[in-house]
Amino acid sequence: MPNRRRAILILLLLVLLALASLWTALATGSIRFTAAEVLAALSGNDPPGADVILQLRLPRALAGFACGGLLALAGALMQVLLRNPLADPYILGISSGAGSGALFAMLLGLPALAIDGMAFAGALGTMLLVFGLAHGDGSWTQTRLLLTGVIVAAGGGALVTLMLAIAPEDRLRGMLFWLMGDLSQTVSPWPPLAILAATLILTMPFARQLNLLARGLLQAQALGVAVDRLRHAVYLLAALATAAAVTSAGAIGFVGLVVPHLLRLASGNDHRLLLPAAALAGGSLLLLADTLARTLIAPQQLPVGVLTALIGVPVFLFLLSRQPK
Amino acid sequence: MSVPLLATRKLLVEIGGTTLVRQLDLDLAAGERLAILGRNGSGKSTLLATLAGLRRASGGTVLLAGEDLARMPPRRAALQRAWLGQSQNDPFASTVLETVLTGRHPHLGRWDWESRRDAELARSALRAVGLSGLERRQVGTLSGGERQRLAIATVLTQAPALYLLDEPLSHLDLNHQFAVLELFAGATRDHAAGVVMVLHDPALAYRYCDRALLLFGDGRSESGPVDDILTAATLSGLYGHPLRQFDDDGRRVFVPQ
C-alpha cells in the first residue's frame, strides 16, 4: 500500500546520503580536509585552504550533483513516457544532438561558453526534430516516438564520428573527454541546479498521474488523466533536463538508466517517491563517482563517465539477470 | 423523465476508413443494463471506447448525464464512468493492492495519498471478485483469469454511475462468469448504476441484460429489449450462422445448427 510516511523516511535517508557524498567530495583530493575545516570554510570563516574548497571543489561538486540528479530524473520520466523500464535519457537522441553541437564548437576552437551554447542548441534542435517527426500524423504512439528517436540518435552519432575523424590531433583529447562525460569543464553549477529544481517542482504535482500513465494510455485516460497534455509535458521536461545535464557535463552514461531502475526495484514504482528519490540518488552517485574520478590516479583525472559506466554496467547486468520474468 | 445516464445522438464511429456505426441514437437510464453483440471486428470495442470518451467520435455526440463527453474534463468523466479494457501488459511491477487503488485516482486531490478508507474500498472490491488474500502479490504472477478479476475490482473501486465493460467475462471460468454478472446486476439494482457490456454469449446477454445492441459491422445497428431482439432470426443474421432458440422458464438458449 502506498504510504506517505514510508516515502518521507526513504527521502530523508537519501538526503543524508546526498549530504555525506557532498562532504566526501569537499574533503577529499590532493589536499585533505577535516570535517571541521570543511564546515568552517562553508560557514564563511577563512581557514587555510578555504579557496580550494569554495572555489574549486564546491562548484564542481554542486554541478556533479545537479547533473546526476537531472539524468536520473530524466531517465525515470523517459521510462514512463515510453512505458519501457530500460529506457534512458539519451534514447531519443538528445545526447548525440548535444554531442554534435559541442564537437562542432570544439572543432572550430571556440571557448568553453560557446561549446556549452552549441551543445544546448544541438540538444534542443534534436528534441524539436524528434518531437515534430514523431508527431507527424498526430498519433504519437510510443513505438513511433522510440523509432524516431533512435534513428535521429544514430544520425547524430554519425555526425559525432565524422567530426572525430576530421579533428586535428590536439583537439581530439578534449572531444573524447566531452563525449565520455567530464565535470572539470563545467562553467557554472547554477543553471543545472536551477533546472533540476524546476523539473522536480513541475513534475511532482503530476506524480500520481504518471503512475497511471505507466499502466497504459487508455487506462490512464479512463481514470481521469489528460493523457496527451501530460505526455507532451513529460517529453519536454525530460528532454530539457537531459539537455541541461549534457550541456554542463557531457554525455555521462548509465546514471540515467541505472539509478531509476535500481530505485524501482528497491522501493517500487510509485512516482511520488521515485522522482525525488531519483534526483537525490542520481546526484549522490555522480558526486561520488566524480570524487573517485579525480582522486583514483591523481594528479591525473579520469572522465567521470568512464567510472559511472564501469560501476553501471555490472550493476545493470546483475539487475537484468535477476529481474523476474 | 430524468436525464439518461448515457445517450448518443447521431453517433458515427469509423476506424481505418471503415464505417462501423452510423446514426446511432441510444439512451441508457440509471439501473439499466445493455449488451453489445456482434461479430469479430464489427466495432464493439471501438464503440465502447467511443462511449467512454477514450476515442473521438467521427460524428455526432456522446452525452454523459446530459453533458457532452467530448468537452468534459477527463477527471470529471472518470468520476462518472469506468471503462474496463481488454487486458494489457504492465511493463512495471506493481502489487495487487496498488493496482486496485488506482481506481481511487479520480476521487483524490492532487497531493492526497490513498487513505485508510480508500484501502478499505479496495479490499472490499477484491473480496467481491474473490481475490482476498492476494493484496501483496505482484500482478505479473497472477493468472489470466485472476488479472481479469483484478481489473474488474479496479473499476468497482472507481465506484462510478456508469460501467462500460469490454468483454468482462474473458479468461473467466463458468462460476466466475456468473459471479461477475451477478456483481454488476447488484450494482444496477442497489446503486442504480448503468452497465454497458460487450458479450459473446447471447444467452448470458438475455439473462443479465435489459436491452441489447447488435452491430452488423457495416454501419447498421439494431437495438431493443432483449425479448424482442435476441431471437433466433436476428442472431442467425448477425452471426451468419443458423441458430435455434429454446425458451425455458424465463431463460433463453441458442443452439447452433
Contacts between the chains, C-beta under 8 A, distances in Angstrom:
chain1	res1	chain2	res2	distance
A	1	B	97	5.6
A	1	B	98	7.3
A	1	B	101	7.3
A	1	B	114	7.0
A	1	B	119	5.8
A	1	B	135	8.0
A	2	B	98	6.5
A	2	B	101	6.9
A	2	B	113	6.0
A	2	B	114	5.6
A	3	B	113	7.3
A	4	B	113	4.5
A	83	B	91	5.2
A	83	B	92	7.9
A	84	B	91	6.1
A	85	B	91	5.7
A	85	B	92	6.1
A	205	B	110	5.6
A	205	B	111	7.5
A	208	B	105	6.4
A	208	B	108	7.2
A	208	B	110	7.8
A	209	B	105	7.8
A	211	B	102	7.0
A	212	B	102	5.9
A	212	B	105	6.1
A	214	B	90	7.9
A	214	B	91	7.3
A	214	B	92	5.0
A	215	B	88	7.7
A	215	B	90	6.0
A	215	B	92	7.7
A	215	B	94	7.6
A	215	B	99	7.8
A	215	B	102	6.8
A	216	B	85	7.8
A	216	B	88	4.9
A	216	B	90	7.8
A	218	B	49	7.1
A	218	B	54	5.3
A	218	B	83	7.5
A	218	B	85	5.7
A	219	B	85	6.6
A	219	B	88	6.8
A	219	B	102	7.9
A	221	B	53	8.0
A	221	B	54	5.3
A	221	B	74	6.3
A	222	B	52	6.1
A	222	B	54	6.1
A	222	B	78	6.7
A	222	B	82	6.9
A	222	B	83	4.0
A	222	B	85	7.4
A	223	B	78	5.3
A	223	B	102	6.2
A	223	B	103	7.2
A	223	B	105	4.8
A	223	B	106	6.1
A	223	B	158	7.1
A	224	B	74	4.8
A	224	B	75	3.8
A	224	B	76	7.8
A	224	B	77	6.8
A	224	B	78	3.1
A	224	B	79	7.3
A	224	B	105	6.1
A	224	B	106	4.0
A	225	B	74	6.2
A	225	B	105	7.8
A	226	B	73	7.5
A	226	B	74	5.1
A	227	B	74	7.8
A	264	B	92	6.9
A	264	B	93	7.3
A	268	B	93	7.5
A	268	B	94	8.0
A	268	B	98	7.7
A	269	B	92	4.5
A	269	B	93	6.1
A	269	B	94	6.1
A	270	B	98	7.5
A	272	B	113	7.5
A	324	B	93	7.9
A	324	B	138	7.4
A	324	B	140	6.9
A	324	B	141	8.0
